[in-house]
């Protein structure tokens, strides 16, 4: 957890909070894989569907460059 919270600020500076939150959601899929291989848990197809949707959303979000407004410019 110390490593996680130490790297959060670096990730936020290089990308966005939205992308960070989307990527954190994928941890459930990796936890499920660990549960299957380490503890013999049952596989649920909804985890795979959710993982594919998250990956698709991440790709879709990163297709366009984010435009930032300069503080000196008027909206």
Buried (B, 14 or more C-beta within 10 A) or exposed (E): EEEEEEEEEEBEEEBBEEBEEBBEBBEEBEEBBEBBEEEEEEEEEEBEEBBEEBBEBBEEBEEEEEEEEEEEEEE
